[in-house]
Every structure is written in C-alpha cells, then in structure tokens.
C-alpha cells in the first residue's frame, strides 16, 4: 500500500508505519544522548502510545533503563485502513526496548474499565512484581464510568459567556474569527467526568489493592495553564474545570501515598502540537506564534525534551532534596513558555496576525508539519511513494 495522509478537520485517518517508527527512533536517540537518569525501575504508563505518555515511556526506558508496561487502545489495521499511529509507535517502541534488553509489555484495552485495570495488575505481578512510577496520560473525548455505567462526553467551551477570538485553519492558513458559546452545567460536569481525576484515582486504588504499587511510588498526570490569551477557552473554560479536579486529585493521592514515601503530582507542560490541542479553536494559532518566538530564542521543546527535563531536573534530580513545585503543588515545565519576554512577543504578534501575513509572523508551517508527523508523515528520509506493508505486529502485546 502507498499510504498518503487523509485528513478530516483536525483528524488524520491514516498513519505511516515507517514514518511513525522513525519518529520514535528520533525520540529514543535524543534521550540516549543525554546524561542517564537515576529514575524508576518499573514504570506503568496509562495512555502510552503518543504524546507525553509515549515520551515519558521513552524517557523512563532509555534514560533510566526502566522496565515498562504501556496501556493504550487497540489500533490494529482492519480492512482497507491503516493501523493507528499509536499502534505503529508502540510497535517501534517495543522493538527498540527488546533490542536494548529491557523488559517491555503492551496491554491494549479501554483504560476506563475495571477489566483493563485488573489485567494490568496481573501483568505487573507476573512480569515486574511492582511498579514505582505510574504515568496517567489518557486523552479522550468520552468515558463510561465503570461504577455507574454512565457515559460522559467532554466539550471545549468557555464558561459563563460566549468567547470570540482569532483562529486558523492550519491546513490552508486562513485566519478567521470564531465564537464559542458557553458550556452548560451538564457539559461542564461531563468534561470533569471524562478529563478530571476520577479514573486516575481508580487506577491507583486498583494497583494498591492488588499489591503491585511500590510503597515509594511516584505518580503523575498532565495539565496546562497557558497565557491570558487562551484562558477563556482553556483554563477558565470547561476543560479548566476538569484540570482543577485533576489537580485536586493529585493532592489527595499525594496524601494517600506519603506514608510509604510515595508522591503524586500534576505536571504543567508547555503548549505542543497534539491531536487534542489541534481540536481547540484559537490554540493552533497561539502555538504557531509561540513556536516562532521560542525557536528564535533557542528554547523550543517538543514532548521528548519536556519529558526528559521533567525526569532529569524535577522528579529525579540528584541535586534537589525535594521536587520543586509552585504554590499549588504543581511541577512546572511550562516555565520557558511563560517567560515574560516570550509572552510579550507572542502578544505583539497576535495583534498583527491575518491571513496575508501568517506565514511571515508565525511558524504555522512548522505547526502543520508537526501535526502530520504525529501520524508518521513529513518525516525525513522516508519514501512516501514506496509500497509499505500496513500490517505491523506489536511485540509482547496483551490484547
């Protein structure tokens, strides 16, 4: 099959196995070139097939020589469709881990179900004994609560009043105005149910009850704050309520784990090109301006650079007696994005952006390229005119 990108809005419905594998190898190579991390021995990554979850798994495995288990949704090839990018990413990771002599296992299923949690507990007990790092990096639009059977859906809306600002079609560079109507109370609660901390708490409970969580285990999840420019649609919007709940859950987990020397944190990262961020109006335009500024200052980071810095300089820093956190107990690796000089320049650019100058003022081309790289396209040294086999096996997968 000759595989080309097929897009529908912010979704790419195809993925390229060789391109995805090359992207994973690039992240592994980056970590291998850095100083070793005195980090975890055994890590469980929930939501391990892309983005921060994949990068954290790579940092743990190839930076700290950790054994890992990755949990993610199945995405094998079916019919005339390619497999998902996450499936190809995971296949590449598992292959590289085996070559490096690391224990590594994939468990596919719906992370929200009790059945997937039980399978993970048994796999840990059988193969690793216990885990001392749990990464919770699940990003999805819908969740069925295993306790109630109710299905909730998340929304990306402001709260209290409508919100109007610039946005961009990152495929063609057209800048336009978008107005988003406020979320209802039901929609806000649904977003909290999906993207808050309930399932993270359920995972830690299941691991503790199963006896496979090390007493001194660390667990983290991810959040974003961002500048005033994106507050209405993000931090002060429906997704912000979910992140508030996630952060409250981290404090609760921290208290529960502290007696054994364990700890729980929410990590606040920088704005990055992900399939999730591509779905949020206004945000792709902001990221395009941000990338322009941060690249010019030489401080731009992607997922893997952020995760290596999180592990080496925050969670497992040999030079710190305790993890540096902000007044809310959060780990901040968005510090370079939120620098005053960076935000001042982004705001200046924002006021001038229009369709006619977007490629001059922003790094929209870099944004678009990174979006397609999420699915294995526009990757250097890959022949996209060549026939490739879209059927790829993931080693050590438990379906």
RADAQUI-V102182 format. One line per field, one symbol per residue. ss: DSSP state (~ for helix, > for strand, _ for the rest). phi: phi as a letter, one per 20 degrees, with the letter a starting at -180 (. if undefined). psi: psi as a letter, one per 30 degrees, with the letter a starting at -180 (. if undefined). A space follows every 50 residues. Layout:
BEGIN
ss=???
phi=???
psi=???
END
This chain:
BEGIN
ss=______>>__>>____~~~~~~~~~~~~~~~~_________>>>>>____ ~~~~~~~~~~~~~~__>>>>>>____________~~~~~~~~~~~~~~~_ ___>>>>>_____~~~~~~~~~~~~~~___>>>>>>_____>>>______ >>>_________>>>>>>>____>>>>>>>____~~~~~~~~~~~__~~~ ~~~~~~~~~___>>>>>>>>>>>____~~~_______~~~~~~~~~~~~~ ~~~~~~~~~~__>>>>>>______~~~~____~~~~~~~~~~~~~~____ __~~~~~~~~~~~~~_______________>>_______~~~~~~~~~~~ ____~~~~~~~__~~~~~~~~~~_______________________>>_
phi=.eddfcdcmeddecbdffffffffffffffffeegfdedfeccddendea lffffffffffeedlefccddaffbffbleefffgfffgffffffffffe mefbcdcdreffefffffffgfffgfdcnbddbcddcecbebbdffedme ddcecdcfcnbfccafbbeffcnfebecddeffffffffffffedeegfg ffffgffffemddfgefdccccbbdmeggdgfedfedffffffgffffff ffffffeffenebcbededefcfcffffeegnfgffffffggffffemcf cdgffffffgffdcfcffdcfbffcefeneeddefffeggfffffffffg fdfbgfcfffecdfffffffgffgdndldfmdeeeefcefeceeflede
psi=kjklkjljbgkkflljeeeeeeeeeeeeeeefflkkkiblekkkjjhgfl beeeeeeeeeefeghkklkkklkkhlkkbglllleeeeeeeeeeeeeeff gkkkkkjkljffleeeeeeeeeeeeeefdlkgkjkjhkjlfkkjkfefgk klkllillkellkkallkjfefgkklkkkkllkleeeeeeeeeegageee eeeeeeeeffggjkegkkkllklkdlleegeefdegaefeeeeeeeeeee eeeeeefefggllklkkjllkljleefffjkeeeeeeeeeeeeeeffggk kaeeeeeeeeeefdehkfgkflkklafggkkjggeeegkeeeeeeeeeee ffklefgefeflheeeeeeeefffgglhkkgkjgflkljfjkkjkhkj.
END
